[in-house]
Amino acid sequence: TSPGPALTSGPVQFKIVVTNTGNVDLSKVKLTDPDLSSTTTEIGKLASSSTYEKTFTIGLTSGAHTSAIATATGVYQGKTYTSTGYVAYYQGAAPGIRVTEKANLKLAQIGETVTYTFTVTNPGNVPLTNVGVNDDPMGTATYQEGDANSDNQLDTSESWVFTITKTAEASPNPFANTATATGYYDTTPYTA
């Protein structure tokens, strides 16, 4: 992933600052950044030590994105001077969560204890917080392991394990359950 903020909504604004750091005025100053605009910004004259600012607004798409390196050019006494700007990054946040379930017994006798194991992963591109598993009808599963860096966030490289136990009963037969995993990005819940 690219450095820079993870965004869930647009638009995204990039501000480019062109500064004449020399001690003479420049003419025919131009700014280009093909990822942000298909047209060249004609600045014209830029006095010594003065600054020109341009803000570009683009839509947000998921995944890691970068603007092309911005290029400013200016002319003094027939010679063209060129400056290449810093690359700006953002990451279009695409939160995701997935859960799989496995029971230690496929066929349980009445009175036997069945352990259900739920493995929660993050197929998105941003960490999730407040991750948990709720099973219908058994209730809240207990976290066991998986937070490798102990930051209380389900990272995209981690698999968290939750378990819940149930004593096998005569009814209902077969026993049916549905597990739901939930995690949050900012204040928005995502479920699977």
Residue pairs with C-beta under 8 A, 6 or more apart in sequence:
1 64
1 91
1 125
2 64
2 65
2 66
2 89
2 90
2 91
3 89
4 88
4 89
4 90
4 91
5 90
5 91
6 90
6 91
6 92
6 93
6 125
6 126
7 60
7 90
7 91
7 92
7 93
8 60
8 92
8 93
8 95
8 185
8 186
8 188
9 60
10 58
10 59
10 60
11 57
11 58
11 59
11 60
12 57
12 58
12 59
12 60
12 90
13 55
13 56
13 57
14 33
14 36
14 55
14 56
14 58
14 67
14 88
15 53
15 54
15 55
15 56
16 31
16 33
16 36
16 53
16 54
16 55
16 56
16 70
16 85
17 51
17 52
17 53
18 29
18 31
18 43
18 46
18 51
18 52
18 53
18 54
18 72
18 83
19 49
19 50
19 51
19 52
20 26
20 29
20 46
20 47
20 48
20 49
20 50
20 51
20 74
21 49
22 48
22 76
22 81
23 48
23 49
24 48
24 76
25 45
25 46
25 47
25 48
25 76
26 45
26 46
26 74
26 75
26 76
26 81
27 44
27 45
27 74
27 75
27 76
28 44
28 73
28 74
28 75
29 43
29 44
29 45
29 46
29 52
29 72
29 73
29 74
29 75
30 40
30 41
30 42
30 43
30 72
30 73
30 74
31 40
31 41
31 43
31 52
31 54
31 70
31 71
31 72
32 40
32 41
32 70
32 71
32 72
33 56
33 67
33 68
33 69
33 70
33 71
33 85
34 68
35 66
35 67
35 68
36 56
36 58
36 67
36 68
36 70
37 56
41 54
43 52
43 72
46 52
46 74
60 92
61 92
62 92
62 93
62 94
62 125
63 91
63 92
63 94
63 125
64 89
64 91
64 92
64 125
65 89
65 90
65 91
65 92
66 87
66 88
66 89
66 90
67 87
67 88
67 89
68 87
69 84
69 85
69 86
69 87
70 84
70 85
70 86
71 82
71 83
71 84
71 85
72 82
72 83
72 85
73 80
73 81
73 82
73 83
74 80
74 81
75 81
91 125
91 126
93 124
93 125
93 126
93 185
94 124
94 125
94 126
95 124
95 125
95 126
95 128
95 183
95 185
95 188
95 190
96 122
96 123
96 124
96 190
96 192
97 120
97 121
97 122
97 123
97 124
97 128
97 131
97 154
97 181
97 182
97 183
97 190
97 191
97 192
98 120
98 121
98 122
98 123
98 181
98 192
99 118
99 119
99 120
99 121
99 133
99 179
99 180
99 181
99 192
100 118
100 119
101 116
101 117
101 118
101 119
101 179
102 116
102 117
102 119
103 114
103 115
103 116
103 117
104 114
104 115
104 117
105 112
105 114
105 115
105 168
108 114
108 168
109 168
110 168
110 169
110 170
111 167
111 168
112 167
112 168
113 165
113 166
113 167
113 168
114 165
114 166
114 167
114 168
115 163
115 164
115 165
116 135
116 138
116 141
116 163
116 164
116 165
116 166
116 177
116 179
117 161
117 162
117 163
118 133
118 135
118 141
118 161
118 162
118 163
118 164
118 179
118 181
119 159
119 160
119 161
119 162
120 131
120 133
120 146
120 154
120 159
120 160
120 161
120 162
120 181
120 183
121 154
121 158
121 159
121 160
122 128
122 154
122 155
122 156
122 158
122 183
123 156
124 156
124 185
124 190
125 156
126 156
126 185
127 151
127 153
127 154
127 155
127 156
127 185
128 153
128 154
128 183
128 184
128 185
128 190
129 152
129 153
129 154
129 183
129 184
129 185
130 182
130 183
130 184
131 154
131 160
131 181
131 182
131 183
131 184
132 140
132 141
132 143
132 162
132 181
132 182
132 183
133 140
133 141
133 162
133 164
133 179
133 180
133 181
133 182
134 140
134 141
134 179
134 180
134 182
135 141
135 164
135 177
135 178
135 179
135 180
136 177
136 178
136 179
136 180
137 177
138 164
138 166
138 177
139 164
140 164
141 162
141 163
141 164
141 179
142 162
142 163
142 164
143 160
143 161
143 162
144 161
144 162
144 163
145 160
145 161
146 154
146 158
146 159
146 160
146 161
147 153
147 154
147 158
147 160
148 155
148 157
148 158
149 155
154 160
154 183
166 175
168 175
169 175
180 191
180 192
181 191
181 192
182 189
182 190
182 191
183 189
183 190
184 190
